[in-house]
Structure formats: structure tokens, C-alpha cells
Amino acid sequence: MNNNILHTEIQDFIFKKSDERTDISKFILSGSPYDDITVQELAQQISGRLKAKDKLSLWHQTKGIFYPPTLNLEQTSSEATAVYKSTLVSGNTLIDLTGGFGIDDYFFSKNINQVIHCEMNEELSKIATHNFKVLDADITCICGDGLQTLKKSDTIDWIYIDPSRRHNSKGKVFFLEDCLPDVPSNLDMLFSKSNHILIKTSPLLDIHSGLKSLQFVKEIHIVAVNNEVKELLWVLEKETKKPTIAHTINLVKGKTIRFSFELLKENDSNVALSQPKKYIYEPNAAIMKSGGFYSIAKAYELQKIHEHSHLYTSNQKIEFPGRSFEVLTVLPYQRQILKKEKIIKANITTRNFPETVSEIRKKLKIKDGGDIYLFFTTNLTNEKIVLVCRKTTL
């Protein structure tokens, strides 16, 4: 960590170049205008601030922030998901065993009196320590193995872990047992230190696989930002006998769209099937990831158009956690019939359909965009159909 970067003149230079959205590859070729800072060091800071613009607004607007290498910045939580995460914890003490850049810990410190940030990477630990001071966050930073630090600690209210999905020998991994640290193997030790554990995992982790690997899972929070799932949050409570609740969260333009259901009841739920009615509904990405396909139908009193299509229908328009459409017409999937409709531009989605969007566009010569939405899907009698729709607003 080159402290010369923190000088006012250099910070002004970094802000100017990042605000201009400087081409980093060209900038590196130009060399550094400063004797005590390399062009690579400057490029890291300019690139870091550029990446922080949409993801970390507080860090982006604050002078004196030191940015880590790109990989560390890409792996960190966004400000939106960190704020949400902070609402899940409370009490006096929290230890983060895998602190990283420290975004989550900054927001944890708003709800928890004492936050301990553990990070094995010495450089990253120094960067987090510096940035916490700049942001006036009272957080204790320890450079070292978080598990070893925890073993020497007294009991604590919350343990937070964001296991690394990059294994030294296996490369990028997704199963909890392959991540570092190996949470499933250390659960007994973790529960000897706290009754509450919060784990952040990749959105690619299979929920049922995670449930098999963990114990006492009280809640799973599937968190999406602008309809893109960003992370899964696992809330573990020692010795809990309560059924696991899935909370689907979609953070959109300052709003939190939430749908919750009991995981075990999803297996017992039955839903009526129907031919497409006047309106159809497509659940948001968080609900799709949760697998709550029957629960959402039951909660909103909707019918599915096929068991595996995950499109829902009704004759009355309702407010729904996802996209809503008015059905203009329903067509059989036959090239000659579709050609007669003379649709040259449309938004295409496939649900439970054997062909991809790109294959359909090529076959039917339909460009992307416009006000028309086409859903290529399968109905309750297993016929391939096309729903010609227009998006609705409430």
C-alpha cells in the first residue's frame, strides 16, 4: 500500500481521471507523471474508483479511499446488498472471519457495537483498516486466520463468513465443502462460539445442496439487485427446530420487493393448471432461484400454464413480484402462422421450450426490442405455444 497515493494532489488526479472515464489500457502506456508512484498503482486506483461508481457510491464519492486489486473489488458485496445484510444482525459483537475489502463490516457497524474484521491478506487488511478510518467507522481489524482468531475469542453474538470460491488447487468452486474456509467441517466449533451465524454464498450454489451441507438453517435470503441474483444469505441459529423460511428479495430503485415462504411446504403445495387467461406473470429472479413455484401461485391465487413453465395466469390484473403482461393472442408454434403475424421486432423469452432465443430469432427473423413480448412456452396439454403480450403497469 503506497501511502503517497493519499496525497491531496494525487487524489485530485485519480478523481479527475476516473470522472473522465479514462481508458486504463491507454493510460498505462502513457507512464506515471509522479516519481514516487508507478503507473500500475495509479491505474489500480483509477480503475477501482470507476468500478465503485455504481456498486459502492459512498466509497466512490469519498476522497482518501484506497482501492484493492480488481479481483478483490469484484468479489466484494455491493452497497445495496451490504445495507440489506446489516438488517439481519443485531447485538453487541460480530466477527467477520473473511473480512476482505470490508464493505459488509462497515454497514454491520451501524447495527453492532463491536465489529471485528479478520483478513489473512496483509495488504488487504491494511487497506480495510485505512478505509475504515477515512469513513469514521469504529472497527477492529486483525490480520490473520479468522478461524484461529475465533478459537481464541470469547463467545460472540454473530459470526459472519463469506467463504472464498477460489480454491488453491481446484480453482473456482461452488460447493460449500470446497470453499475456504470449509464451513461445514467447522460448524461445531463455530456454534461453540456463537448461537448465530450468517453465511454469504455464490448465487450459483444449489439451495438444496447448501441445506444438506449446513445445520440449523433458520432462513435463506435470496438477494437480487435489479432482478439479478447477487448472493444467497444463510442464517443459522443453534439448535433451532423451526422450519426453514426462504425470503426472496429484489432491490429495485430504492424499493425492496419481498416474497417469503416455508421451504418444506413448497413440496406439499398443489397448484391448478390453466390455459393462458387475460394476464400472465413471470416471477422475479430471486423467486425463480428460490424454487418457490407452487408457493407463489398459492399466495397470489394464480394458475400455472404448465407444471414446468413457471408462468402464471389470471383474468384479473394483480400486483405481482415480477413482470406482468396482458395477453394479446395465443398462437400455436407453427412457422407459417407466426409469419402471418408479421412480427419483425419483439422481446423474446422462453420458458419450458426446446429452442433457445437465438435459434428462434434466426428462424423467424425477429429483431430484439419494441413493445411486443413473445413467450415461447408449453401449455398444460404439452403443446408448444407463443404468447403475444404487452407489458402492463399498475
N, C-alpha and C positions, 0 to 999 in steps of 0.2 A: 504494500500500500504506500504509494508515493504521496507524502503529505504536501508536496509542492502544488499538487492539483487543487488544493483547497484555498490557495491564494485568491484574493478577490479578482485580480486581473484574469487569472486562468478560468475561474468560474464564469466570468462575463464572456470569455471566449467560447466556453463549452455551451453556454446558453444561446449565444448568437448562432453558432454553427448548427446546433440541434433545431433551433427555431427555423432556420433556413432549410432544414431537412437535407443537410449535406450528404452527398454520395460518399459513403465511407470508403469504398474501394478506391475512388479517385483521391480522396483526402489522404489516405495512407501513402500514395505515390508522391504527394507533394512535400512530405517531410514535416518535421516538427519546427514551429517557429520559436521554440523555447529550448535552451541548452540543458535544463535540468529535468525535462520531461520528454519521453520518447513519443513518436507519432502513434505508436501502438497503444500507449497509455491514454493518450488523448482520444484516440478512436474508440476505445472501450467506454470512456465516459460519455462521449457524444452519442454513440450507439445505444448505450444504456438509457440515457435520457429520452431518446427517440422511442425506445420500446416502452418506457414508463408512461408516455403521454396518455394513452387510452387505458392502460392497465392500472397505473399507480399515480393518480392525479396529485396526491399530497407530496409524494417524493418528487414528481416532475416539476412542481412549482417551487420547491424549496431549494435555495442555494446552499451549498456545502455538503450535499448528498454525494456519497461515493458509491459508484455502481460496480458490482462484481462482473466477472466474465459472463458472456451471453448465456451459457448453459445454466448457470445458477439463476439468472434472471428469468429465463423461460420456465424453470421448474417452480418458481415461487407462486404463491396464491395471488390472485388479483385483489385489488382493494375491495371490490364488491363482495367477493366470496369470503374474504377475511372479516369484513364487518358482520356478515351473516353468522360466520363461525363463532364470533365472540359472544353472540347471544345465547349460545348453547352451554356456556360455562358460568360459574359463579363461585364465590367463596373467597378465601384469603390467599391461597397458594396454588400455583400452577407451574409445572416444569415441562418445558419443551425439549424432548430428547434429541430432536433433529432440527435445530433452530434455523439453519440456512440464512437467507437474507433478512429474516426477521419480520416480515410483513404481518404474519398472524400474531406474533407476540406483541407487536405494537398495539393492535386492537384488543388482544386479551388484557393488556394492562389497563384498559379503560374500565374493565369489569372485575379484575382480580387485583388484590392489594400487592402481592409479590409474585412476579413472573421471573422464572429462571430460564435463560436461553443457553442451551448446550450445543456446541458445534465443534466437530472434530477438525475441520479445515481451519488452520490457524489464520490464514489470510481472510477468510470469510468471517471468522469470529471477530477479527479486528474491525472489519468493515461494518458489521452489525453494531458493534459497540460504539463506534464513531457516530453512525447514523442515529442511534437511539438518543445520543447526547444532543445532536442537532435538532431532533424532533422533540426534545424535552420529555423523553419517556424514561421513567424510573424502572429499568430492567437490569437484572443481574446477569452478566454474561460469563460463561465458563467455557474455556477452550478444552475440549476433551470428549471422551466417550460418554454419551448421555446415560447409557445403561449403568456404567460404573459409577457415575455421579449419583444416580438414583439409589443404587445399593447402599451408598454411604449416607443417604439422607434420612431424615425423619419422615413420618407419614405426611402425605400431601393431599390437597383437595382434588386436584386434577392432574392427570398425565396426558400430554399431547404428543402424538407421534405422526410424522409424515415420512414413512419408510421410503428409502431410495429405490427407484425402479431400475436402477442400473447396477447389475451385479458384476463383481470383479472378473469372474470367469464366464458367466452366462450371458453377458451383455444386457440388453433391455429385457426386463421380465415383468410379469403381471400377477403371478400367484403370490400371496402374502408370504408363504414359506420361503420364496426365493428372494424377497426384498431384504434390504439391510436398514435397520436390524430386523431379524426374524421374529416378528411379534408373536405368532402362535407358540413358538418354543419358549418364550419368555413370559407368557401370561401369568403363571403362578407367582413369579417374582414381582411383576407389575402390580398384581392385586394385593400383594403383601404390603405395598407402599401406598395404595390408594384404592378407594371404592369406585372411582370414576375415571374412565379412560376415553379419550377422544382420538380416533384414528382417521387420517385423511388418506384415501387411496385413489388410484387412477380411475377415471370413468370407464375404462375398458375392463376393469375387474368384474367378473361374473358375480352377481349378488348371492346366488346360491352357493357358489364356491367360497365366498367370504364367510357366509354363515356356518359352513362346515368347518372352517379353519379357526373360528373365534368362539368364545363362550360368553354367555350373559349379554347378548346384544339386545339392548333395550330399544334403540331407534337406529334407523338408517336414513340419512338425509341425502337425497339425490339433488345436487345443486346445479342448475343451468343458468347461464347468463345469455340473455337474448336468444333463448331457445337452443343453446348449445351446451350440452352437459360438460361441466368442467371438473367436478370432483364428487366422490362419494365420501360421506362422513359417517363413521360408525361410533355410536355412543354405547359404551359398555358400562354396566352397573353391577358390581359384585353381588353375586347370589340372587340376582333378580329372577323372579318367576313370572314376570309379566310377559305377555305375548309381544313379539317384535312389531313395532309400528314403522311403516315406511312413510316418510314425508317427502313429497316431491315439491321442489322449489324452483320457480322460474323467475329470475330477477330481470325485469324489463322496464327500462325508463323510470327508475326510481320506485317501481311497484314490485311487490312480492306476491306472485301467484302461487298459491299453495293448494295441494290436494294430499290428504293423508288417508291411509287405510291399514288394516291389520293384515300382515302377510299371510298368516295361516288361513284367514277367511277367504283369501283370493282363491285358494284351491277348492273351497266349498261353494263358491258363488256360481250361480247359473244365470245365463242371460238369454233373453229372447232374440231370435234372429228375424230379420225382416228384409224385404226388398227395399231399395232406396226410396225414402219419402221426400218431402219438400226440402229438408235441410240435412246436410251431413257435417260431421265433426271429426277433426283429426287431433288427437291428444298432443300436447307439447312434448318436447324431447325428454324431459325429466320423467313424465308419466310413462312414456314408451320404454325408457330404461328400467323403470321400476317393475314392469311386468304386471301392473295393476289393471289389466284389460277388462276383467269382469267387474272389479270393484268400481271403476269409473262409470261403467254402464249402469250399475245398480244405483250408485249415488245420484246420478243425473236422470234416472228413469228413461234411458235410451235403449234402442235395439242395435245390435251389430248387423252388418250386412253379410258377414260370414264369420265363422268362428276364428279364422286366422287372418282376416283382412285388417282388423283393428281400425275400422271406420265405423262411425256410429250415426244413427239417423233418427229423425223425428219430424212430425208435421208442424210443430210449433217451435219457433226460434227461441233458444235459451242462451244464457251466458255460460260459456264453457271454457275450461282451462286449456286452450289450444286454438286451432283455426276453425272458423265456421264458414260454411258455404251454402248458397242457395243452388239447388239442383235445377238446371235449365232443361236438360233432357238426359235420358239414359239410352245409350246406343250399344248394340252388340259389337264385339270386337271383330269386325269384318272390314277389310281394307276398302272394298268398294263403297260400303255405306259411309265410312269415315271420309273418304274422298269427296262424296257428295256434299258433305257439310262445309267444305271449302275453308277449313281452319288452317291458316298459314302461320299463325303465331299464337302460342299459348304457354302457360306454365304447366309442366307435366310432373305428376307424382305417380309412382307405382306402389301398390300395396297388395301382397299376396298375388303376384303376377309373374309369369315366366320370363318376360323380356325386360331388359334394362331401359332406362330413359333414353340413353344414347341410341340404342337399337331402334326404339320407337321413332325417335326424331328422324333418323336416317331413312327408315322405311316409309314414313308418312310425309317427310319433307316439311316438318313443323318447326319453325324458329322459336327461340326462347323469348318469353316476355308477354306483355299485353295484359288485358283484363280477364281473359278466359283461363280457367283452371281445368285441366283434364286429369281425372283419376282413373288410371288403368288398374282394374282390380277384378276380384272374383266374387260372385254373389252367392246366396245361400243354396242355390241349386247347382253350384260349381260351374256356372257359365262365366266366360271371360267377357267383361263389360267395360264400357267407358262412361264415366260420369262427367258430363259437361256442366261446369259450375261457374258461379261468380261469387267472389268473396263478399261476406256480409259484415256489416258493422252494427254494433248495438248502441 
